[in-house]
Amino acid sequence: CTSETPEQVDAGSPSDFGLYNMTGNVFEWCANEYTFRYGSDKADNVLQNSRSIRGGAFLFSDSQNFRNSARFSCFESSCLNCIGFRIASD
């Protein structure tokens, strides 16, 4: 990423699916609670008051973070300029 701040949503070219900035701009909040072991929903596996975030963000330079499958935790009460959300419809 070449910026020190988030980019405008439609900056650059869309993907083959017509989506913009799916990785590397800001992390995106996910609806699911963060679990230590992905795919398990057992109570002892959940990090309390935490949600999953995905997609990488402009603040990080490690290329491993710039994947849709990269998964991190963030407390629900967090307010950071490197985390956003995407509105979608079925």
PyMOL commands that set and color helices and strands:
alter all, ss='L'
color gray80, all
select helices_A, chain A and resi 43-45+63-65
alter helices_A, ss='H'
color red, helices_A
select strands_A, chain A and resi 27-35+46-54+71-75+83-84
alter strands_A, ss='S'
color yellow, strands_A
deselect
rebuild
show_as cartoon
